[in-house]
Amino acid sequence: MNGRPSQWRANLVSLQTIAYKETNRFLRIWQQTLLPPAITMTLYLVIFGNLIGSRIGEMQGYSYIEFIVPGVIMTAVITSSYANVVSSFFGAKFQRFIEEILVSPTSNLVVLLGYLAGGVGRGLLVGVIVLAISQLFTDLQIHNLAITVSVVVLTAVLFSLGGFINAIFARKFDDISIVPTFILTPLTYLGGVFYSIDLLPAFWQKVSLANPILYMVNAFRYGILGHSDIDIGVAYAVILLFIALLGGLALLLLRAGVGLRS
């Protein structure tokens, strides 16, 4: 009878330990993890929001800078949460101390959740920083706080999972940059960050619907501005579906030891 409570306590301690390590890791090197995305997104707001935006005027009834701020914040969250987990877990593989965790009684779910905690924490913190910076350019009033918070958290979870899976398959450091460079970045820029898909021809509107980032950006934009090109219910369904798929895949790969056992 005492075995199960003690196992739960052991897993809880393991989760707290991994989560603390991952959180402390990105906070300790904040000059590399928090400052660069803040500077990059500030440049986006200056160049696209102020300089180009003043010529564009309005987008869907909002000033151009108001329209792009939610997408810029979401871009920062996506890239930061993904980068944190892929670099950290691959580093654990490369230095071979991940084997110490795998041979311990710690469950695969706890290992996954611990690394996700670091990715979500960094993604959300970067998102808050970019949101604060955006207030220097425009006065945003959050339309729906519950939707805003839930969408950004779910997005951080999703891309932390993506980073975890990328790290599992990566064999060398170059492998952890392939997905962000050739998949993540194009999908982000084509995800409605700087434009409304209503501006696209009908065919390209339908093509855009295959981009999962489009649903996240628009759901987050609805939370802040109250406007979305996508039905909010559909957006949540897509995000949760991808979380379930990637979460299941990550646990399956951990259980099989893919890329982890030599």
N, C-alpha and C positions, 0 to 999 in steps of 0.2 A: 504493500500500500504506500510505503514511503518512497518507492523508487520513482514513480512518476513526478511527484512534486519536486524532488531533488533534481530530476532531469530538466524540468521546466526552469528551475532556478539556475542551473548550469547554463542552459541555452540563453537565458536572459542576461547572465553575466557576459557570455560570449558576444551577444548582440551589442551590449553596451560597450564592450571593449573595442570591437571592430568599428562601430560607429564613431566612438571617440577618436580612435586612431585616424580614421578617414577625415573626420571634421577638423581635427587638429592639424592634419597634414596640409590642407589647402589654406587654413588660417595662418599657419606658420610661414608660408611662402606667398603671402597675399600680394606681393609685388608682381608675382607671375600669374596668379590665379584670379585675382579680383580687379587689379588695376588695368591690365590690357583690354578686357572687354568693355570696361567703362569708358576708356579713351576712344576705342573703335566706335562704340555706339554714339558717343558725343559727336564724333566727326560725321556720322550718318545724319544726325539731327541738324548739324550746322550746314552740311552740303545739300542734302536732300530736302530737309525741312525748311531752312531759312533761305538759302540761295535759290535752289530750284523751285521750292514750294511757293515762293512769292510770285513766280511767273506762272505756275500752274493754277494757283488760286484755290478752288474748292474741289473736294472729292466726296461725292455722296452727301453733300450738304454740310460738310465739315471743312475747316481749313486743312490744307494738305498736311501740315505738321501734326495736327490733331489726329488725322487719319492714320499716319504712319507710326506714331508713337507706340501703340499696342503691338504692332508687328516688330518694331525694333526691340522692344522689351522681350518679346517672345523669342526672337532670334538669339539674344544674349542668353536666355535661359536654356534654350536647346543646345547651343554650342558648349556652354559651361558645364551643364550636367553630363553631357556625353563625354567631353574631354576629361572630366575628373575621374570617372570610373574607368575609362579605357586605359588611361595612363597609369592609374594606381594599380589596377588588377594585373596589367601586363608587367608592371614593375615587380609585383609580387611573384609572378611567374619567372621573370628573367633572373631575379635574385634567389629564386627557389625557396623562399620562405613560405610560399603558399602551401607547400607540401606539409608543413607543420600544422597548418589549420586543417588540411584534408584528412590527416591521420588522427586528428583529435576527435572526441565524441560530438563535436559541434555539427549540427545538422546542415545540410546543403541550403535549406531555406534561410537559416540564420546567417550563413556566410553571404548569401545573396542580399538579404535585407541590410546587413551591415555595410556592404559596399554601396548599396543604393542610398543609404542615409547620407553618405558623403556627397554623392552626386546631386541628390535633391537639395541638400543644404547649400552647396555651392551655387547651384542654379538659382535657387530662391534668393540668396543673398545678392548675387549679381543682378537679378531682376529688380530687387528693391533699390539698389544703387542706381541703376539706369532710370528707374521711375523717378527717383529723387532728382537726378540730373535733368530729366525731361521737364520738370517743373520750372526750370530756368528759362525754358523756351515757350511753354504754353501752360495754361492753367487747366489741368484735367480734373474733372469731377467723376468719380467712379459711379457708374450707373447701377450695377448690381454687384455687391461685394462678394456674395456667396459664389456666383459664377466666376468672377475674376480669380478668386483664391483657388477654387476647386480645379479650374482649367489649368492654371499655372503649375499647381502641384502635380496633377496627373501628367502633364506634359514633361515635367522634370523626371517623374518616375519612368515614363516611357523611354526617354532618351538615355537615362541612366542604364536601363535594361539593354538598350542598343549598344552602348559603350561596353557593357559587361560581355555581351556576346562577341563583339568585335575583338576584345582582349583575349577571349578564349581561343579564337581561331588564329590570332596573330602569332607569327613565328619570329618576326624581327620588328625592330622599331618602325621601319618604313611601313609595315602593314597597318599600324594604328592610324596612319594619316590618309590611307587610300579612301576609306568610306567617307570621312568628313570632306575630303577634297572633291571627290568625283560623284558622290551621291547626296550627302547632307547639304552642302552649300548650294548646288543647283536647285534642289527641292525647296530650300528655304527661300531663295530669291524668286522662285516661281510659285510660292505659296500665298500670294496676295499681300505681301508685306508692304509693297510700295504702290499697289494699284488694286482696284476692284475688278473682279472677274467679269462684272457686267460690261466692262469696256471691251472685252474680247469678243471675237466672232463666235457664233453658236458652237461651232465645232471645237474650238479651243477651250470654250467654257466646259464642255463635256470632258475634254482631256484633262483639264485642271482638277476635275473632281476625283481623279485617280491619285492625286497628291495628298497624303494624309496631313501634311503640315498646313494645308489650306484650311482644314477643319479646326485645327488648334488656333491658328492666327485669328480666324473669324469668330470663334467662340470667345476668345480673350478680348477681341475688339468689341464684341457685344457687351461683355462684362463691364468694360470701361466707358464706351460711347453709347451703347444701346443700339448699335447697328451691326448687322452681319449679312454677308452674301449667302450664308449657309444656314439651314435650319439647325437650331441649337440642340434639339434632341438627336438629330442625326450626327452632329459633331461629337456629342458625348458618346454615342454608340460606337463610332469609329475609334475614338481614343481608347475606350475601355476594351474594345476588341483587340487592338494592337497590344495593349498591356497584357491581356490574357495570353495572346499568342507568344509574345516575346518572353514573358515570365515563365510560361510552360517550357519553352525551348531552352531557356537558361538553366532551369532546374534539371531538365533532361540531359543537357551537356555536362553539367556538374556531376550528375549521378553516373554517367558513362565515363567520366574522366577524359573527355575529348580535349586534346591539347594540354593536358595537365599532368598526365602520367607518362613517364618515359620507360 
